[in-house]
Amino acid sequence: MIKSINAWRGIFAIIIVMFHSEVHLMDQAVRLGVSFFFVASGFLLTLRHHDKELTAPSTWWSFWWKRAKRIYPIHWIALACYMIFHLWVKHDSFTLPEFIAELALVQCWVPVKDFFFAYNSISWFLGALLFLYACFPLINKYYSRMRMRWQVLALLVAMVAIAWILNAIPQHLITYSYVCPLIRLGDFLMGVTAANAYRAISSHDLKYGTSKATIIEVAAILIALEVIFIDRSTELFTIWDNHLLWWIPATIIVFSAAMLNGQEGWIGRLFLTRPFQFLGKISLEIYLFQHIAAYTVNYYISPIYGHFGFLIYDKYVWSQIPLLIVMSWGAYLLRQRINKSLNV
């Protein structure tokens, strides 16, 4: 495991929670975070399986099903908890087609916002991830065997094609492009390509001192912040800021963390500490249970504070995060027990 990447998972999971809690300074950072998760998935899968043949039907199914078994149980638990609030606390409406699609994690294939963002809306990410897992054996066999120059060229062609498509489609489909698995294949391929480049470079056994490693870490963060600043300052890239704009900064963060693995600078050493590693370990649960924690704070904890004269309705994110971390830790332990029982 590359521990700095694990720490970044926790950081971006918290950023996503803050964005969904209407901390609007996170508008751009959350898109970077979502792209990071897809890039990191492609990167880590490639490092782990680059020398394996996975395209035989039985091997392909075993590869995909092993990962699906890690995702579906915790997704169903989170969805069940969400539906309790949705139906019995909020008394919101229920539609069966959207529920079945989300249960099966195929909602991200329907280009209707009320469909792909129905109920526990963030679960679209898991559906897209399952599609990328299904694609990976073919990517690993054919794309990763290409020369690096052809991989880079393929990505450039994909970026130009996606940019052209986004300029030609109506607004509702631009919104859908944020969750579309075919578009997210681009983020994933960025990670695959970066992993192949890392494998080639790491064979040279490069050495970094603490100062040089810290400079690289700071540079990666500054590049990401600069792209965020540019996107906040102009509407020039608005049509691309759901995904394309973040491919490169997300890849730089992942790639630099891998290159400095075991040779971290001061920022990387901070990321190696237990709090950051703990957040990374429970990042999936943080992501899945954030709405449930928010509803718990809004409907049960905030009224208690209000009774004593403390109004936290507009500051509930700061009450939500501690509760969410405790809730996520419990869900993580449950997921570990389920995974053990399923032999994954």
Secondary structure as the mmCIF struct_conf table of DSSP 4:
data_model
#
loop_
_struct_conf.conf_type_id
_struct_conf.id
_struct_conf.beg_label_comp_id
_struct_conf.beg_label_asym_id
_struct_conf.beg_label_seq_id
_struct_conf.end_label_comp_id
_struct_conf.end_label_asym_id
_struct_conf.end_label_seq_id
HELX_RH_AL_P HELX_RH_AL_P1 LYS A 3 HIS A 20
TURN_TY1_P TURN_TY1_P1 SER A 21 GLU A 22
HELX_RH_3T_P HELX_RH_3T_P1 HIS A 24 MET A 26
HELX_RH_AL_P HELX_RH_AL_P2 ASP A 27 HIS A 49
TURN_TY1_P TURN_TY1_P2 HIS A 50 ASP A 51
BEND BEND1 ALA A 56 ALA A 56
HELX_RH_AL_P HELX_RH_AL_P3 PRO A 57 ILE A 84
HELX_RH_PI_P HELX_RH_PI_P1 PHE A 85 VAL A 89
BEND BEND2 LYS A 90 LYS A 90
HELX_RH_AL_P HELX_RH_AL_P4 LEU A 96 ALA A 104
TURN_TY1_P TURN_TY1_P3 LEU A 105 LEU A 105
HELX_RH_3T_P HELX_RH_3T_P2 GLN A 107 TRP A 109
BEND BEND3 VAL A 110 VAL A 110
HELX_RH_AL_P HELX_RH_AL_P5 LYS A 113 PHE A 116
TURN_TY1_P TURN_TY1_P4 PHE A 117 PHE A 117
BEND BEND4 ALA A 118 ASN A 120
HELX_RH_3T_P HELX_RH_3T_P3 SER A 121 SER A 123
HELX_RH_AL_P HELX_RH_AL_P6 TRP A 124 LEU A 138
HELX_RH_PI_P HELX_RH_PI_P2 ILE A 139 TYR A 143
TURN_TY1_P TURN_TY1_P5 SER A 144 ARG A 145
BEND BEND5 MET A 146 MET A 146
HELX_RH_AL_P HELX_RH_AL_P7 MET A 148 ALA A 168
BEND BEND6 ILE A 169 ILE A 169
HELX_RH_AL_P HELX_RH_AL_P8 GLN A 171 SER A 177
TURN_TY1_P TURN_TY1_P6 TYR A 178 VAL A 179
HELX_RH_AL_P HELX_RH_AL_P9 PRO A 181 SER A 202
TURN_TY1_P TURN_TY1_P7 SER A 203 HIS A 204
HELX_RH_AL_P HELX_RH_AL_P10 THR A 210 SER A 233
BEND BEND7 GLU A 235 GLU A 235
TURN_TY1_P TURN_TY1_P8 LEU A 236 PHE A 237
HELX_RH_3T_P HELX_RH_3T_P4 THR A 238 TRP A 240
TURN_TY1_P TURN_TY1_P9 ASP A 241 HIS A 243
HELX_RH_3T_P HELX_RH_3T_P5 LEU A 244 TRP A 246
HELX_RH_AL_P HELX_RH_AL_P11 TRP A 247 MET A 259
TURN_TY1_P TURN_TY1_P10 LEU A 260 GLY A 262
BEND BEND8 GLN A 263 GLN A 263
HELX_RH_AL_P HELX_RH_AL_P12 TRP A 266 PHE A 271
TURN_TY1_P TURN_TY1_P11 LEU A 272 LEU A 272
BEND BEND9 THR A 273 THR A 273
HELX_RH_AL_P HELX_RH_AL_P13 ARG A 274 LYS A 281
TURN_TY1_P TURN_TY1_P12 ILE A 282 ILE A 282
HELX_RH_AL_P HELX_RH_AL_P14 SER A 283 THR A 296
HELX_RH_PI_P HELX_RH_PI_P3 VAL A 297 ILE A 301
HELX_RH_AL_P HELX_RH_AL_P15 SER A 302 HIS A 307
TURN_TY1_P TURN_TY1_P13 PHE A 308 GLY A 309
HELX_RH_3T_P HELX_RH_3T_P6 TYR A 313 LYS A 315
HELX_RH_AL_P HELX_RH_AL_P16 TYR A 316 SER A 341
TURN_TY1_P TURN_TY1_P14 LEU A 342 ASN A 343
#
